[in-house]
Amino acid sequence: MLRRSPVKGFSLVELMIAMALGAIVSVAIIQIMVGNSVTQQLNQALASTQENGRFIMHHLRQDTLHTGLYNELSGKLDRSVDIAEETVFVRQHPIILPNTFTSRMDLGIVDRTVSGSDELVITTQSTRDCRGYSLGYSSGTEFPVVNQYYVEDGILRCRGFDLRVLRGQKVATGHNGHNSIALLDGVISFHVLYGLGDTHTGQVQRYVSANELTDPMQVVVLRLAVLLRSTETINVNNTREFMILDNSALQPTGNYIYRQFETTVSLRNTRYQVQRGEI
């Protein structure tokens, strides 16, 4: 008669070792998955912030490139006012200082410390203001616009005005409620420096802030800078300080990605064209 061998199972020690090894492998897999998720979030935040920075720098450059431009010879220019007098005014006020308009005394460039953001106000000739409104003029008609850029509640905003309305030469029509539009959110800081140039060569001699600018006609270059924050929180430690143009160092707080962007805009207004023999 054959005897069956007793069935042998795992001992308690072997089971505990197997469970321990399984737990280690599981923890390792979870850590890898969490790490991949954090890395993906970080990369997305970096990419989004970088793209926002490129967008807003390009947008501001395009909007401010022709600051102070007034071409009275343009066939598209609305001529319902004294063009000769308006030519002089625009060329003398490419950058709007406070108290320029009696109807809006507070409209003008503002310099604030690192804890706040500057305000930029420019004049140019265009078919639309910075919001895309034609302000009651027919499509394609050029007129002098005043564009204001400022930060409110972490959003860079702009609003446009008809220069002729501000000067009391015309009654506001069309989309001229002076309501602002949002250009970009996540803006921690927005600052501007004004490059003063030689009247003959146009070369920058020095940069000044808004409260140091007394003669807007000397401005040949704008330096624009923004500090952006990612829209989503990221588990990172922010230890880097940011120097925004001539302001004191800023230490960001909170679990966000921060990036600084700057651009220098050489103004292509009438003075620029005259100096280069274009007109």
C-alpha positions in Angstrom: 0.0 0.0 0.0 1.4 3.4 -1.1 1.7 6.2 1.4 1.1 9.7 0.3 3.6 12.4 1.2 2.2 15.1 3.4 1.4 18.4 1.5 3.8 21.1 2.6 2.6 24.8 2.6 4.4 28.0 3.3 5.6 28.6 6.7 4.5 31.7 8.6 8.0 33.2 8.2 7.9 32.7 4.4 4.5 34.3 4.2 5.7 37.3 6.2 8.7 37.7 4.0 6.6 37.4 0.8 4.2 40.0 2.2 7.0 42.3 3.1 8.5 42.1 -0.4 5.2 42.7 -1.9 4.7 45.8 0.2 8.1 47.1 -0.8 7.4 46.6 -4.5 3.9 48.2 -4.1 5.4 51.2 -2.3 8.0 51.6 -5.0 5.4 51.4 -7.8 3.2 54.0 -6.0 6.2 56.3 -5.5 7.1 56.1 -9.2 3.5 56.8 -10.2 3.3 59.8 -7.8 6.7 61.0 -9.0 5.6 60.8 -12.6 2.4 62.7 -11.8 4.2 65.5 -10.0 6.7 65.7 -12.9 3.9 65.9 -15.4 2.2 68.6 -13.4 5.5 70.5 -13.1 6.2 70.3 -16.9 2.6 71.4 -17.7 2.9 74.4 -15.4 6.3 75.3 -16.8 5.1 75.0 -20.4 1.9 77.0 -19.7 3.7 79.8 -17.9 6.3 79.9 -20.6 3.7 80.1 -23.3 1.8 82.8 -21.4 5.0 84.8 -21.1 5.8 84.6 -24.8 2.2 85.6 -25.6 2.0 88.7 -23.4 5.4 89.9 -24.5 4.5 89.6 -28.1 1.1 91.3 -27.5 2.6 94.2 -25.6 5.3 94.7 -28.2 2.8 94.8 -31.0 0.6 97.2 -29.1 3.3 99.6 -28.1 5.6 99.5 -31.1 4.0 102.6 -32.7 3.7 104.7 -29.6 3.6 108.3 -30.6 3.0 107.6 -34.2 0.8 110.1 -36.1 0.8 110.1 -39.9 -1.2 113.1 -41.1 -0.6 112.0 -44.7 -2.4 108.7 -44.3 -5.4 108.4 -46.5 -7.3 106.4 -43.9 -7.1 109.1 -41.2 -10.4 110.6 -40.0 -10.1 114.4 -40.7 -13.1 115.7 -38.8 -10.8 117.8 -36.5 -7.8 120.1 -37.0 -5.2 117.6 -38.2 -2.2 120.0 -37.9 -3.0 120.8 -34.3 -3.6 117.1 -33.5 -0.3 116.1 -35.1 1.5 118.4 -32.7 -0.4 117.1 -29.7 0.2 113.4 -30.4 3.9 113.9 -31.1 4.2 115.9 -27.8 2.3 113.2 -25.8 3.4 109.7 -27.0 3.3 108.8 -23.3 0.5 110.2 -21.3 1.4 111.8 -18.0 -1.3 112.3 -15.2 -3.3 115.6 -15.5 -3.0 115.7 -19.2 -6.8 115.5 -19.8 -9.2 117.6 -17.7 -11.9 115.1 -18.2 -9.7 112.3 -16.7 -7.0 113.8 -14.5 -6.0 110.5 -13.1 -5.3 108.9 -16.5 -1.6 108.6 -17.0 1.5 106.5 -16.3 2.1 105.4 -12.8 5.2 104.1 -11.1 4.8 101.7 -8.2 7.2 99.8 -6.0 7.8 96.0 -6.2 4.7 95.5 -4.1 2.5 96.9 -6.9 2.4 97.2 -10.6 3.0 100.2 -12.9 0.5 101.7 -15.3 1.3 102.4 -18.9 -0.7 104.9 -21.0 0.3 105.5 -24.6 -1.0 107.4 -27.7 -0.9 106.1 -31.2 -2.8 106.2 -34.5 -4.8 103.1 -35.3 -8.1 101.7 -36.6 -8.8 100.1 -33.2 -8.0 100.5 -29.6 -6.2 97.9 -27.5 -9.6 96.1 -26.9 -10.3 95.8 -30.7 -13.0 98.5 -30.7 -13.3 101.1 -33.5 -15.0 103.5 -31.1 -17.7 104.6 -33.5 -15.5 105.2 -36.6 -16.1 103.3 -39.8 -14.2 100.1 -40.4 -10.6 100.7 -41.5 -10.6 104.4 -40.5 -7.6 105.6 -38.5 -7.9 107.9 -35.4 -5.7 108.7 -32.4 -6.3 106.2 -29.6 -5.1 106.2 -26.0 -4.4 102.8 -24.5 -4.0 102.1 -20.8 -2.4 98.9 -19.4 -2.6 98.0 -15.7 -2.9 95.1 -13.3 -6.0 94.5 -11.2 -6.5 91.4 -9.0 -3.6 89.5 -10.7 -4.9 90.2 -14.2 -3.2 92.4 -16.7 -5.9 94.5 -18.3 -6.2 97.2 -21.0 -8.8 99.8 -21.9 -8.9 102.2 -24.8 -10.0 105.8 -25.3 -10.6 108.1 -28.2 -8.1 110.9 -27.9 -10.6 113.3 -29.3 -13.2 112.4 -26.7 -10.6 112.9 -23.9 -9.8 116.3 -25.3 -13.5 117.3 -25.6 -13.5 117.5 -29.4 -15.9 114.7 -29.9 -18.8 113.0 -28.1 -18.2 109.3 -27.2 -19.8 106.8 -29.5 -19.6 103.1 -30.2 -17.9 100.8 -27.7 -16.5 103.7 -25.6 -17.7 102.7 -22.2 -14.0 102.6 -21.1 -14.6 99.1 -19.8 -11.4 97.1 -19.6 -10.7 93.6 -21.0 -8.4 91.0 -19.5 -5.2 90.2 -21.4 -3.7 87.7 -19.1 -4.2 86.4 -15.5 -1.5 85.2 -13.1 0.4 88.4 -13.4 2.2 89.2 -10.1 4.0 92.3 -11.3 4.1 94.6 -14.3 6.7 97.3 -14.6 7.9 99.8 -17.2 11.0 101.8 -17.8 11.3 104.7 -20.3 14.4 105.0 -22.4 15.3 108.6 -23.1 17.2 109.1 -26.3 19.3 111.7 -28.1 17.1 113.9 -30.3 19.3 113.4 -33.4 20.5 109.7 -33.2 17.7 108.2 -31.2 20.2 106.3 -29.1 19.1 105.6 -25.5 21.1 107.7 -23.0 19.3 106.5 -19.8 16.2 104.8 -18.5 13.8 106.4 -16.1 10.7 105.4 -14.2 7.2 107.0 -14.6 7.7 109.4 -11.7 11.0 110.6 -13.2 9.6 111.2 -16.7 9.0 114.9 -17.5 9.3 115.1 -21.3 7.5 112.3 -23.1 9.0 113.4 -26.4 12.4 112.1 -25.3 11.2 108.5 -25.0 12.6 106.3 -27.8 12.4 102.9 -26.1 10.1 101.1 -23.7 11.3 98.3 -21.4 8.5 96.1 -20.3 8.7 93.3 -17.7 6.2 91.0 -16.1 6.4 88.3 -13.4 4.0 85.5 -14.0 2.6 82.8 -11.7 1.3 79.4 -12.8 -2.4 79.0 -12.7 -2.2 75.7 -10.8 -0.4 75.0 -7.5 2.8 72.9 -7.7 4.6 71.3 -4.7 7.8 73.3 -5.0 9.8 75.5 -2.7 10.3 79.0 -4.0 13.7 80.4 -2.8 14.6 82.5 -5.9 14.3 86.3 -5.7 13.2 88.2 -8.8 14.5 91.7 -9.8 11.9 93.3 -11.9 13.7 96.1 -13.8 14.7 98.8 -11.3 12.6 97.5 -8.4 13.8 95.8 -5.2 14.0 92.1 -5.1 10.7 90.2 -4.8 10.4 86.9 -3.0 7.4 85.0 -4.3 5.3 82.9 -1.9 3.1 79.9 -2.3 3.4 76.7 -4.2 3.5 78.1 -7.7 5.8 78.3 -10.7 7.1 81.8 -11.2 8.8 83.2 -14.4 10.0 86.6 -15.3 9.8 88.0 -18.8 11.2 91.2 -20.3 11.2 92.9 -23.7 12.7 96.2 -25.1 10.6 98.0 -27.7 12.2 100.6 -29.9 9.4 102.9 -30.8 8.7 103.2 -34.6 6.9 106.5 -34.5 7.3 109.5 -36.8 10.6 110.6 -35.2 12.0 107.1 -35.9 10.9 107.3 -39.5 12.3 110.8 -40.0 15.7 109.9 -38.6 16.0 107.0 -41.0 14.7 108.9 -44.0 11.5 106.9 -44.3 9.4 110.0 -44.5 
